[in-house]
């Protein structure tokens, strides 16, 4: 199925959308619940003001990202990096 040049609200429930591609798509305000994103790739994504909860982040790599103001379990990532650098 191809969706192109449209502004619609999409509801997918009990759906297998594996290997789908999203390019130049606005998902602002979208909600993802009980979604499997394993082996997904995210490039040039704006996650500002987004909240993540109850995630399995096993083997996740985060690289080349602006983490200004980002917190993990209430602790600023910048503070975590500073503490790590001081230990080495």
C-alpha positions in Angstrom: 0.0 0.0 0.0 1.3 3.5 -0.8 0.1 6.6 0.9 1.4 9.8 -0.8 0.7 13.5 -0.6 -2.1 13.2 1.8 -3.0 14.5 5.3 -5.0 11.8 7.0 -5.1 10.2 10.5 -4.1 6.6 10.3 -5.0 4.0 12.9 -3.2 0.7 12.6 -4.3 -2.0 15.1 -3.0 -5.6 15.2 -1.1 -4.8 12.0 2.1 -6.1 10.5 3.8 -3.2 8.9 7.3 -4.7 9.0 9.7 -3.4 6.3 7.6 -0.3 5.9 9.4 2.9 4.9 8.5 6.4 6.1 10.2 9.3 4.2 9.4 13.0 4.8 6.4 12.0 7.0 5.0 14.1 9.9 4.1 11.9 12.8 3.9 14.8 15.3 1.6 13.8 18.2 1.5 10.2 17.1 1.2 7.5 19.7 3.0 4.1 19.6 1.8 1.5 22.1 3.0 -2.1 22.2 5.0 -1.6 19.0 7.9 -3.7 17.8 10.6 -1.5 16.4 13.5 -4.0 16.6 16.1 -3.6 13.9 14.5 -0.3 12.8 16.7 2.5 11.7 16.1 6.2 12.5 18.0 8.9 10.5 17.4 12.7 10.6 14.6 12.4 13.1 13.2 15.2 15.4 12.5 13.6 18.8 12.4 16.9 20.6 10.0 17.0 23.6 9.3 13.2 23.1 8.9 10.9 26.1 9.9 7.2 26.1 8.7 4.8 28.8 9.0 1.1 29.4 11.5 0.5 26.6 13.8 -2.4 25.8 17.0 -0.6 24.7 19.2 -3.7 24.5 22.1 -3.1 22.1 20.8 0.3 21.0 23.4 2.7 19.7 23.0 6.5 19.8 25.5 8.4 17.8 25.9 11.9 16.4 22.9 13.3 18.3 22.1 16.5 20.1 21.4 15.4 23.6 20.9 18.9 25.1 18.5 18.6 28.0 18.0 14.8 27.5 17.5 12.9 30.7 17.7 9.2 31.5 15.8 8.3 34.7 15.8 12.0 35.6 19.5 12.6 35.2 20.8 14.8 32.5 22.9 12.9 29.9 25.5 15.7 30.0 26.0 15.0 33.7 26.3 11.3 33.1 29.0 11.9 30.5 30.8 14.3 32.8 30.7 11.7 35.6 32.0 9.0 33.2 34.9 11.1 32.0 35.9 11.9 35.6 36.1 8.2 36.4 38.5 7.4 33.5 
